[in-house]
Amino acid sequence: MNLYYMILAGGIGSRMKSPELPKQYIKVCNEPIIVRTVRNFEDFGTFRGGVICCPVEWIEYTKALLLEYGIASSSVSVIPGGKNRNNSVKNGCRFLNKTFNIGEDDIVLTHDAVRPFIDARIIKDNINAASEFGAANTVMPVYDSIIRSSTGDFFNEHLKRSELFRVQTPQSFRLSELSNLINSLSETELENYTDVASIFADRGYRVKLVQGDDSNIKITTPFDLAVADTIVKNRP
């Protein structure tokens, strides 16, 4: 079994209010977010290869950034992403299948570029879960009470908190099955699904839930960026 990772870096940072620099390239305590993210996978040490899917116009910038911060170009490749998340996954699968001799048991971890605090325990648990079940999704329990409103104006339904989870990443899969599934989808399906684990679940696969971590945040707003700075400054 070989291991691969796929970093999804297609965001442009509209909610970050950073028009000149996509959010994944903003620095947290003097290091770009995407560099912190990739380094966590590289430091884990057992991945055969990695791929970053980013906007075409940022490919050379990303390559130079990785080199500047000491991440070897031989271990992680930078390729064009797609027009949406699932098309980026599709491009990443195509690249990995073309570049490596993929076996049926090989595993790929797909991860948001702007979740820079993933740790070794989450990575290991994803590998184990995907190896056993074929698909895994990192989640956290919901602590707040949750309601549903069909209009956004009035209360319709109270949802059972114990059955609800917040989705994080990685989402991890047997690479051969991910490739087959993502290539079977129409363009409409690729646009409508917000994440790959949902596709697996809808197609009848069992998706094993992996415990995430409160620090495994997705940095999308200026508030998130302030939280990220605090996390870095308070780590041992």
N, C-alpha and C positions, 0 to 999 in steps of 0.2 A: 504493500500500500504506500503510495506517494501522496504527499500533502502539498497543496497550493493555496495561495490566498489571492483575493481579488478586491482591490480598493476602488470603491465607486466615488469618483471625484468630479461629478458633472455639475455640481451646484454653482450658481453665479452670485449668491450672497444677497439677494434682494431684501430679505428680512434683516440682514446684518447692517443694511444701509451703508454698504461699502462699494460704491459704483466702480471704482478703479481696480479693486483687487477682490477676486472671489474669496469667499469665506475660508476655504481650505488652505489658503496661503497666508492668512493673517497670523501674526506671531502671538504666541502665549509665552510670556516670560522669555522673550528673545529667541524663540524657536518656532518656525511655522507649524501650524496644526497638522498638516499632512505629513511632515517629517516625523513628528511625534507618533503619529498613527502607524506609519510604515515601520519605524524603528521597533515598535512593540512586537511586530511579527518577525522582523529580522532577528531580534534578540532571542526569540523563542527557540530558534536554531534548527528546527527539523523540517522546514519547508523546502521542497525541491525548487520552487520558483514562485514568483509573485508578479502580478500585473496591476497597473493603475490605469483606470479608464477615465480620461479627463477630456475637456473640450479641446478640439484640434488646435486652436490658437494658443493654448497654454502647454502644449506638449514639450516644446523645447525649454520653456521656463521651468517646467517640472523636472526635467532631466538635469538641468543645471543646478537646481535647488538641491536635489538629492546628492549630487556630486559635491556640492559645497559643504553639505553636512555629513559627508563621509559614508553615504550609503552607495554601495557598489552597483554600477549599472548592469553587471553580470547577474545579479540576484533578483532584480526587479525591472520589468519592462514597462514603458509608458506608451499607451496606445489611444486612439480616438475613442471616446465614449459615444453613446447614441443620443437620440433626441429625447429619450426619457430613460428612467432607471433600468427598465427591463431590456431595452435595446442595448444599454451599456453592458448588462450581464451577458446578453447574447454575443456581443463583440468580444467580451472577455473569454467566454467559452470557446469561441472560434479560434482565438489566438492561442489558448492553451492547448487545444487539440491539434493545431497546426504545428506548434513548437515542440511539444513533448509527445512521447509515446504513452498515451493515456490507457491505464488499465481499468477494469470494471470496478475495482475496489478503491480507486483513487478518490480523495476527498478535496473539495475546495471550500474555503471559508470566504464568504462575501461580506464586506464590511464597509460602513460609511467612513469616508475620508475625515469627516469632522467629528468622529468619536475617538479622540486621541488617548483616552485613559483605559482602554481595554487592557486587561492583565492576563498573565500566563494561566491562571486558573480558569478563566472563561474560555480561553483558546483551547486548553486541554479538554475541558468538558464538552465543547463543541465537537472536537475531533472524535471523542469517544462516542458521543450520541449519534453523530452522522455515520460513524463506522457501523454501529449496531442497527440503527433504524433507517438509514438512508437520507434522512432529512432532520434538521434541528433548527430551532429558533430561540434566540436569547430573549428572555422576558423578565419583567419585574412585576410583583404584585401591585394592585391598585390600593392605595391607602385612603383616598377620598371617597365619599359617597358619589355614585354616578347616576345621573338621570338621563332620559332620552326626551328630546323635544323635536317633533317633526317640523316645526316652523322656526324654532329659535326664540319664540316669544313666550310659550307656555309649557308647563310641565306635562309630559305625557305618561312617562313610565319610569319607575325606579328599578335600576338594574342590580342584580345580585353581585356585590363586590367580590365575593370569594371566587367567582367564576370569571373574573376579568383580569387581564394582564396588560401591562405596557410593553410594547415591542421595542427591543433594542436590536443591535447587531453585535456579533456575526449571525448571519443565517447560513447554515452549512449543509452541504449535500454531497452525495456521490456525484462526481463530475460527469460521468457518462449519462446518468439519469437527468441531471440538470440540463445538459446539452440537448438531449432528446426532447425534453419537455419544452424548453424555451424556444426551440426551433419549430415546434408543432403549433405555436400560437399564431393567430392572425395579428395584423397590425393593430386592430381595434382592441384585442385582448391585451396586447403588450402595453397599450396606453391606459387601459382601464384598471389593471391590477397595480396596486401600490407597492407590493413586495412579492418576492418569489415564493416565500413560504406559503402565502395564501393560495398560490397557484397549485402547489403540491397538495395542500389540504383539499382544495376543490376537486382535484383529480383522484382523490381517494387514498393518498399516501398518509401514513401516520407521521406527524411532525413532532418529534420529541422536544419538550420544553426544557431549556437550560437556564438555570438561575443566573441573572445578570448581576449588576452592582450599581448602587446609587451614583458612584463616580463615573460610570460609563455613559456620560452625558453626550448629547448631540449638540454641538455648538452652532446655533442658527441665529441668535439675536445678540445685541450688545450685552444684555443681562447674562446670557450664557457665557459670554467671553469673560465677564467679571468673575463668574463662578469658577471658570477654568483657571484663571490667574490665582484664585484662592486655593484651589486644589493643589496646584503646583507648589505654591509657597508653603503649604502646610504638610507636604509629604516629607517623610524622613530623608 
